[in-house]
């Protein structure tokens, strides 16, 4: 009968590898399958039973289905095969099976109801009928349904965990027998049955014996025990059992070594079959027997189907149970069963944990959708606010405010759902501390937190996130935790020399300290520890370029522009393209905004800003004086008068305030005194000019030099101040009044100073005075959401002189408090307003030989 067939009774030896007897010569006897002699008829059953037909036949007996007329139930009747009636040993084994089985009262062992003998001498006994399947059929179904990553549910409804549960109950039945001093000696999947109601039974106790009793094979034809000359039992060299599941001591005929560990080995071999989908040894009975004697089976990892992931705990249990040395195995089936039950308990908890986590993980798409909706609503609100001027009435602002409130509610809802998700992940880990899915989910979150915190220079948050990532990472973020990144650089010209400097904190300032020469470009994936660096790049005939780069954990910096794979190309400007105080700012990504301590900081965002040049210092009084007198020389006196710095702090219409520049006898402009009566210095930054005057200066300078000078866009100015590592000030993160000219820098009355007075107020690109002394008018209109950004690219647009909207102003001033000196700080002024702290500096885009693909 095929092993996969459904059977309805106890089955003996129904497998491709039946129980065999191997004598000392190596010959095998698988048993004769004949029934009665030719022409003979089955003798009638006792009156109590009605014969319903034979359902199975084994090497020692036949199994018939019978109806118990007394109790109206169907039973199974096992009868010794006719050809063994005169075989004393076979008869003794059959009777031993009846008696031993009758003694075993356990739910996993079929109870014996009655015994008897036919008139022809054949003994019989009846037992409970089992409706179910053999365990090898279950295993075949499971492996037929297994996918590339694990076991699936078989068409019959069996799952891997359910099969292991059945195996655990089988070990308990064998453990009970061991407790009664009985060994089975022929445990194999074909001798195990699982019932339709989930029962698990150990069948066929025909080779079982009580420990200490004589072996059935040691009984002669008359049932007499022979003794050797030495007084011990004679050893006939006979080996009983099924070789594929037989322990080596049983295969070798070492009967004195038979014990509970022998059954443990067979149980381990059954577990091997369950895990691998095949027996430990394969082949004919004699060939398998020889393999068992030769050595252990191939390791489970090799025996299993490629790609099938086996539970490592069960593999370890199986390997211990199948040790060649009986002393190295589990001492009995009870110890083995406890290990399997422990794994099942963990598997059940893991199943519960996975179910809880899966229910929570279903929130992920919803969380993503809510966050996307919040962004969309926020963007809509910003568009509405763009059409509303700051001084417009509340009624015009309410629609945008309502959208902002809605976006906040949506974001709060997303945050609550994410909190529920994280709570579920931690709850799942309480059920199963090693649940991979929960650790992966938490590792993903903490990795994102770590990178964001390091980018925002929140060191405490970064340390906390790194510690949590180390707790939950199971290897996916090994590169992130190592902290290394890589750098690639391509330059024009190709052989540019690259000096690597690393920013280090010295007296609360970040100082670029030379590390080593990286060699000549191109540089391909140079491994660097995470951190902030400055590359000093030089080539003959080209201007030296300062390129700050931030190497992030597990990331590859290659200067690629948005939408390109990179590496980007950094073209070094020719020497004649830059003046002595022109600071070249290469194109690249930069983190702007995101500083909660900076006044009116933009939201944190990573943008690409094209290359530009910014003058090292703001425009001085002396330079501005040249501009005004040049206008006079060109006959543009009215325009010059409109551009003269004035002491006014009011609206642009108040044009009669005292000018801060005087005029000599020839009518030319000269320096006078400031609002406090102090004599103006030509090396001070010009101030007290409105945006129109600053704009006029850039147009005059552009016409005079032939270069496209303009006012800087506020994002350009922020990049020039912060570099690319997100620092709060040009010198780093620590606020100190000795680093820049601010209100707290003065012991007495605050005032402007010479533009090169504070060397610490220098950016990574060499630009000075970006955090103190004077603020700068920017070229763009001030908007709450900041300048236009398309995709990842910042658009450098300049407001029209006719536009009445507020203009952006950036930087700290000599009379402003230190927090206003933060590089992300910003505010807006109407273009006709003058302030004693607001001046200008000039910028220009790079068009000739520009580094169009650098970072």
LINURTA-V359158 format. One record per residue. N is the residue number from 1. RES is the residue in three letters. SS is DSSP state (h for helix, s for strand, l for the rest). Layout:
{{N/RES/SS} {N/RES/SS}}
This chain:
{{1/UNK/l} {2/UNK/l} {3/UNK/l} {4/UNK/l} {5/UNK/l} {6/UNK/l} {7/UNK/s} {8/UNK/l} {9/UNK/l} {10/UNK/l} {11/UNK/l} {12/UNK/l} {13/UNK/l} {14/UNK/l} {15/UNK/l} {16/UNK/l} {17/UNK/l} {18/UNK/l} {19/UNK/l} {20/UNK/s} {21/UNK/s} {22/UNK/s} {23/UNK/l} {24/UNK/l} {25/UNK/l} {26/UNK/l} {27/UNK/l} {28/UNK/s} {29/UNK/s} {30/UNK/l} {31/UNK/l} {32/UNK/l} {33/UNK/l} {34/UNK/l} {35/UNK/l} {36/UNK/l} {37/UNK/l} {38/UNK/l} {39/UNK/l} {40/UNK/l} {41/UNK/l} {42/UNK/l} {43/UNK/l} {44/UNK/l} {45/UNK/l} {46/UNK/l} {47/UNK/l} {48/UNK/l} {49/UNK/s} {50/UNK/s} {51/UNK/s} {52/UNK/s} {53/UNK/s} {54/UNK/s} {55/UNK/s} {56/UNK/s} {57/UNK/s} {58/UNK/l} {59/UNK/l} {60/UNK/l} {61/UNK/s} {62/UNK/s} {63/UNK/s} {64/UNK/s} {65/UNK/s} {66/UNK/s} {67/UNK/s} {68/UNK/s} {69/UNK/l} {70/UNK/l} {71/UNK/l} {72/UNK/l} {73/UNK/s} {74/UNK/s} {75/UNK/s} {76/UNK/s} {77/UNK/s} {78/UNK/s} {79/UNK/s} {80/UNK/s} {81/UNK/l} {82/UNK/h} {83/UNK/h} {84/UNK/h} {85/UNK/l} {86/UNK/l} {87/UNK/l} {88/UNK/h} {89/UNK/h} {90/UNK/h} {91/UNK/h} {92/UNK/h} {93/UNK/h} {94/UNK/h} {95/UNK/h} {96/UNK/h} {97/UNK/h} {98/UNK/h} {99/UNK/h} {100/UNK/h} {101/UNK/h} {102/UNK/h} {103/UNK/h} {104/UNK/l} {105/UNK/l} {106/UNK/l} {107/UNK/l} {108/UNK/l} {109/UNK/s} {110/UNK/l} {111/UNK/l} {112/UNK/s} {113/UNK/s} {114/UNK/s} {115/UNK/s} {116/UNK/s} {117/UNK/s} {118/UNK/l} {119/UNK/l} {120/UNK/l} {121/UNK/l} {122/UNK/l} {123/UNK/s} {124/UNK/s} {125/UNK/s} {126/UNK/s} {127/UNK/s} {128/UNK/s} {129/UNK/l} {130/UNK/l} {131/UNK/l} {132/UNK/s} {133/UNK/s} {134/UNK/s} {135/UNK/h} {136/UNK/h} {137/UNK/h} {138/UNK/h} {139/UNK/h} {140/UNK/h} {141/UNK/h} {142/UNK/h} {143/UNK/h} {144/UNK/h} {145/UNK/h} {146/UNK/l} {147/UNK/s} {148/UNK/l} {149/UNK/l} {150/UNK/s} {151/UNK/l} {152/UNK/l} {153/UNK/l} {154/UNK/l} {155/UNK/l} {156/UNK/l} {157/UNK/l} {158/UNK/l} {159/UNK/l} {160/UNK/h} {161/UNK/h} {162/UNK/h} {163/UNK/h} {164/UNK/h} {165/UNK/h} {166/UNK/h} {167/UNK/h} {168/UNK/h} {169/UNK/h} {170/UNK/h} {171/UNK/h} {172/UNK/h} {173/UNK/h} {174/UNK/h} {175/UNK/h} {176/UNK/h} {177/UNK/h} {178/UNK/h} {179/UNK/h} {180/UNK/l} {181/UNK/l} {182/UNK/s} {183/UNK/s} {184/UNK/l} {185/UNK/l} {186/UNK/l} {187/UNK/l} {188/UNK/l} {189/UNK/h} {190/UNK/h} {191/UNK/h} {192/UNK/s} {193/UNK/s} {194/UNK/s} {195/UNK/s} {196/UNK/l} {197/UNK/l} {198/UNK/l} {199/UNK/l} {200/UNK/s} {201/UNK/s} {202/UNK/s} {203/UNK/l} {204/UNK/l} {205/UNK/l} {206/UNK/l} {207/UNK/l} {208/UNK/l} {209/UNK/s} {210/UNK/s} {211/UNK/l} {212/UNK/l} {213/UNK/l} {214/UNK/l} {215/UNK/l} {216/UNK/h} {217/UNK/h} {218/UNK/h} {219/UNK/s} {220/UNK/l} {221/UNK/l} {222/UNK/l} {223/UNK/l} {224/UNK/l} {225/UNK/s} {226/UNK/l} {227/UNK/s} {228/UNK/l} {229/UNK/l} {230/UNK/l} {231/UNK/l} {232/UNK/l} {233/UNK/s} {234/UNK/l} {235/UNK/l} {236/UNK/l} {237/UNK/l} {238/UNK/l} {239/UNK/s} {240/UNK/s} {241/UNK/s} {242/UNK/l} {243/UNK/h} {244/UNK/h} {245/UNK/h} {246/UNK/l} {247/UNK/l} {248/UNK/h} {249/UNK/h} {250/UNK/h} {251/UNK/h} {252/UNK/l} {253/UNK/l} {254/UNK/l} {255/UNK/h} {256/UNK/h} {257/UNK/h} {258/UNK/l} {259/UNK/l} {260/UNK/h} {261/UNK/h} {262/UNK/h} {263/UNK/h} {264/UNK/h} {265/UNK/h} {266/UNK/h} {267/UNK/h} {268/UNK/h} {269/UNK/h} {270/UNK/h} {271/UNK/h} {272/UNK/h} {273/UNK/h} {274/UNK/h} {275/UNK/h} {276/UNK/h} {277/UNK/l} {278/UNK/l} {279/UNK/l} {280/UNK/l} {281/UNK/l} {282/UNK/l} {283/UNK/l} {284/UNK/l} {285/UNK/h} {286/UNK/h} {287/UNK/h} {288/UNK/h} {289/UNK/h} {290/UNK/h} {291/UNK/h} {292/UNK/h} {293/UNK/h} {294/UNK/h} {295/UNK/l} {296/UNK/l} {297/UNK/l} {298/UNK/l} {299/UNK/l} {300/UNK/h} {301/UNK/h} {302/UNK/h} {303/UNK/h} {304/UNK/l} {305/UNK/l} {306/UNK/l} {307/UNK/l} {308/UNK/l} {309/UNK/l} {310/UNK/l} {311/UNK/l} {312/UNK/h} {313/UNK/h} {314/UNK/h} {315/UNK/h} {316/UNK/h} {317/UNK/h} {318/UNK/h} {319/UNK/h} {320/UNK/h} {321/UNK/h} {322/UNK/l} {323/UNK/l} {324/UNK/l} {325/UNK/l} {326/UNK/h} {327/UNK/h} {328/UNK/h} {329/UNK/l} {330/UNK/l} {331/UNK/l} {332/UNK/l} {333/UNK/h} {334/UNK/h} {335/UNK/h} {336/UNK/h} {337/UNK/h} {338/UNK/h} {339/UNK/h} {340/UNK/h} {341/UNK/h} {342/UNK/h} {343/UNK/h} {344/UNK/h} {345/UNK/h} {346/UNK/h} {347/UNK/h} {348/UNK/h} {349/UNK/h} {350/UNK/h} {351/UNK/h} {352/UNK/h} {353/UNK/h} {354/UNK/h} {355/UNK/h} {356/UNK/h} {357/UNK/h} {358/UNK/h} {359/UNK/h} {360/UNK/h} {361/UNK/h} {362/UNK/l} {363/UNK/h} {364/UNK/h} {365/UNK/h} {366/UNK/h} {367/UNK/h} {368/UNK/h} {369/UNK/h} {370/UNK/h} {371/UNK/h} {372/UNK/h} {373/UNK/h} {374/UNK/h} {375/UNK/h} {376/UNK/h} {377/UNK/h} {378/UNK/h} {379/UNK/h} {380/UNK/h} {381/UNK/h} {382/UNK/h} {383/UNK/h} {384/UNK/h} {385/UNK/h} {386/UNK/h} {387/UNK/l} {388/UNK/l} {389/UNK/l} {390/UNK/l} {391/UNK/l} {392/UNK/l} {393/UNK/l} {394/UNK/h} {395/UNK/h} {396/UNK/h} {397/UNK/h} {398/UNK/h} {399/UNK/h} {400/UNK/h} {401/UNK/h} {402/UNK/h} {403/UNK/h} {404/UNK/h} {405/UNK/h} {406/UNK/h} {407/UNK/h} {408/UNK/h} {409/UNK/h} {410/UNK/h} {411/UNK/h} {412/UNK/h} {413/UNK/h} {414/UNK/h} {415/UNK/h} {416/UNK/h} {417/UNK/h} {418/UNK/h} {419/UNK/h} {420/UNK/h} {421/UNK/h} {422/UNK/h} {423/UNK/h} {424/UNK/h} {425/UNK/h} {426/UNK/h} {427/UNK/h} {428/UNK/h} {429/UNK/h} {430/UNK/h} {431/UNK/h} {432/UNK/l} {433/UNK/l} {434/UNK/l} {435/UNK/l} {436/UNK/h} {437/UNK/h} {438/UNK/h} {439/UNK/h} {440/UNK/h} {441/UNK/h} {442/UNK/h} {443/UNK/h} {444/UNK/h} {445/UNK/h} {446/UNK/h} {447/UNK/h} {448/UNK/h} {449/UNK/h} {450/UNK/h} {451/UNK/h} {452/UNK/h} {453/UNK/h} {454/UNK/h} {455/UNK/h} {456/UNK/l} {457/UNK/l} {458/UNK/l} {459/UNK/h} {460/UNK/h} {461/UNK/h} {462/UNK/h} {463/UNK/h} {464/UNK/h} {465/UNK/h} {466/UNK/h} {467/UNK/h} {468/UNK/h} {469/UNK/h} {470/UNK/h} {471/UNK/h} {472/UNK/h} {473/UNK/l} {474/UNK/l} {475/UNK/l} {476/UNK/l} {477/UNK/l} {478/UNK/h} {479/UNK/h} {480/UNK/h} {481/UNK/h} {482/UNK/h} {483/UNK/l} {484/UNK/s} {485/UNK/s} {486/UNK/s} {487/UNK/s} {488/UNK/s} {489/UNK/s} {490/UNK/s} {491/UNK/s} {492/UNK/s} {493/UNK/l} {494/UNK/l} {495/UNK/l} {496/UNK/l} {497/UNK/s} {498/UNK/s} {499/UNK/s} {500/UNK/s} {501/UNK/s} {502/UNK/s} {503/UNK/s} {504/UNK/s} {505/UNK/s} {506/UNK/s} {507/UNK/l} {508/UNK/l} {509/UNK/s} {510/UNK/s} {511/UNK/s} {512/UNK/s} {513/UNK/s} {514/UNK/s} {515/UNK/s} {516/UNK/s} {517/UNK/s} {518/UNK/s} {519/UNK/s} {520/UNK/s} {521/UNK/l} {522/UNK/l} {523/UNK/s} {524/UNK/s} {525/UNK/s} {526/UNK/s} {527/UNK/s} {528/UNK/s} {529/UNK/s} {530/UNK/l} {531/UNK/s} {532/UNK/s} {533/UNK/s} {534/UNK/s} {535/UNK/s} {536/UNK/s} {537/UNK/s} {538/UNK/s} {539/UNK/l} {540/UNK/l} {541/UNK/l} {542/UNK/s} {543/UNK/l} {544/UNK/l} {545/UNK/s} {546/UNK/s} {547/UNK/s} {548/UNK/s} {549/UNK/s} {550/UNK/s} {551/UNK/s} {552/UNK/l} {553/UNK/l} {554/UNK/l} {555/UNK/l} {556/UNK/s} {557/UNK/s} {558/UNK/l} {559/UNK/l} {560/UNK/l} {561/UNK/l} {562/UNK/l} {563/UNK/l} {564/UNK/l} {565/UNK/l} {566/UNK/l} {567/UNK/l} {568/UNK/l} {569/UNK/s} {570/UNK/s} {571/UNK/s} {572/UNK/l} {573/UNK/l} {574/UNK/s} {575/UNK/h} {576/UNK/h} {577/UNK/h} {578/UNK/l} {579/UNK/l} {580/UNK/l} {581/UNK/l} {582/UNK/s} {583/UNK/s} {584/UNK/s} {585/UNK/s} {586/UNK/l} {587/UNK/l} {588/UNK/s} {589/UNK/s} {590/UNK/s} {591/UNK/s} {592/UNK/s} {593/UNK/l} {594/UNK/l} {595/UNK/l} {596/UNK/l} {597/UNK/l} {598/UNK/l} {599/UNK/l} {600/UNK/l} {601/UNK/l} {602/UNK/l} {603/UNK/l} {604/UNK/l} {605/UNK/s} {606/UNK/s} {607/UNK/s} {608/UNK/s} {609/UNK/s} {610/UNK/l} {611/UNK/l} {612/UNK/s} {613/UNK/s} {614/UNK/s} {615/UNK/s} {616/UNK/l} {617/UNK/l} {618/UNK/l} {619/UNK/l} {620/UNK/s} {621/UNK/h} {622/UNK/h} {623/UNK/h} {624/UNK/h} {625/UNK/h} {626/UNK/h} {627/UNK/h} {628/UNK/h} {629/UNK/h} {630/UNK/h} {631/UNK/h} {632/UNK/h} {633/UNK/h} {634/UNK/l} {635/UNK/l} {636/UNK/l} {637/UNK/h} {638/UNK/h} {639/UNK/h} {640/UNK/h} {641/UNK/h} {642/UNK/h} {643/UNK/h} {644/UNK/l} {645/UNK/l} {646/UNK/s} {647/UNK/l} {648/UNK/l} {649/UNK/l} {650/UNK/l} {651/UNK/l} {652/UNK/l} {653/UNK/l} {654/UNK/l} {655/UNK/l} {656/UNK/l} {657/UNK/l} {658/UNK/l} {659/UNK/s} {660/UNK/l} {661/UNK/s} {662/UNK/s} {663/UNK/s} {664/UNK/l} {665/UNK/l} {666/UNK/l} {667/UNK/l} {668/UNK/l} {669/UNK/s} {670/UNK/s} {671/UNK/s} {672/UNK/l} {673/UNK/s} {674/UNK/l} {675/UNK/l} {676/UNK/l} {677/UNK/l} {678/UNK/l} {679/UNK/s} {680/UNK/l} {681/UNK/l} {682/UNK/l} {683/UNK/l} {684/UNK/s} {685/UNK/s} {686/UNK/l} {687/UNK/l} {688/UNK/l} {689/UNK/l} {690/UNK/l} {691/UNK/h} {692/UNK/h} {693/UNK/h} {694/UNK/h} {695/UNK/h} {696/UNK/h} {697/UNK/h} {698/UNK/h} {699/UNK/h} {700/UNK/h} {701/UNK/h} {702/UNK/h} {703/UNK/h} {704/UNK/h} {705/UNK/h} {706/UNK/l} {707/UNK/l} {708/UNK/l} {709/UNK/l} {710/UNK/s} {711/UNK/s} {712/UNK/l} {713/UNK/l} {714/UNK/h} {715/UNK/h} {716/UNK/h} {717/UNK/h} {718/UNK/h} {719/UNK/h} {720/UNK/h} {721/UNK/h} {722/UNK/h} {723/UNK/l} {724/UNK/l} {725/UNK/l} {726/UNK/l} {727/UNK/l} {728/UNK/l} {729/UNK/s} {730/UNK/l} {731/UNK/l} {732/UNK/s} {733/UNK/l} {734/UNK/l} {735/UNK/l} {736/UNK/l} {737/UNK/l} {738/UNK/l} {739/UNK/l} {740/UNK/l} {741/UNK/l} {742/UNK/l} {743/UNK/h} {744/UNK/h} {745/UNK/h} {746/UNK/l} {747/UNK/l} {748/UNK/l} {749/UNK/l} {750/UNK/l} {751/UNK/l} {752/UNK/l} {753/UNK/l} {754/UNK/s} {755/UNK/l} {756/UNK/l} {757/UNK/l} {758/UNK/l} {759/UNK/l} {760/UNK/l} {761/UNK/l} {762/UNK/s} {763/UNK/l} {764/UNK/l} {765/UNK/l} {766/UNK/l} {767/UNK/l} {768/UNK/s} {769/UNK/l} {770/UNK/l} {771/UNK/l} {772/UNK/l} {773/UNK/l} {774/UNK/l} {775/UNK/s} {776/UNK/s} {777/UNK/s} {778/UNK/s} {779/UNK/s} {780/UNK/s} {781/UNK/s} {782/UNK/l} {783/UNK/l} {784/UNK/l} {785/UNK/l} {786/UNK/l} {787/UNK/l} {788/UNK/l} {789/UNK/s} {790/UNK/s} {791/UNK/l} {792/UNK/l} {793/UNK/s} {794/UNK/s} {795/UNK/l} {796/UNK/l} {797/UNK/l} {798/UNK/l} {799/UNK/l} {800/UNK/l} {801/UNK/l} {802/UNK/l} {803/UNK/l} {804/UNK/l} {805/UNK/l} {806/UNK/s} {807/UNK/s} {808/UNK/s} {809/UNK/s} {810/UNK/s} {811/UNK/l} {812/UNK/l} {813/UNK/l} {814/UNK/l} {815/UNK/l} {816/UNK/l} {817/UNK/l} {818/UNK/h} {819/UNK/h} {820/UNK/h} {821/UNK/h} {822/UNK/l} {823/UNK/l} {824/UNK/l} {825/UNK/l} {826/UNK/s} {827/UNK/s} {828/UNK/s} {829/UNK/s} {830/UNK/s} {831/UNK/l} {832/UNK/l} {833/UNK/l} {834/UNK/l} {835/UNK/l} {836/UNK/l} {837/UNK/l} {838/UNK/s} {839/UNK/s} {840/UNK/l} {841/UNK/l} {842/UNK/s} {843/UNK/s} {844/UNK/s} {845/UNK/s} {846/UNK/l} {847/UNK/l} {848/UNK/l} {849/UNK/l} {850/UNK/l} {851/UNK/l} {852/UNK/l} {853/UNK/l} {854/UNK/l} {855/UNK/l}}
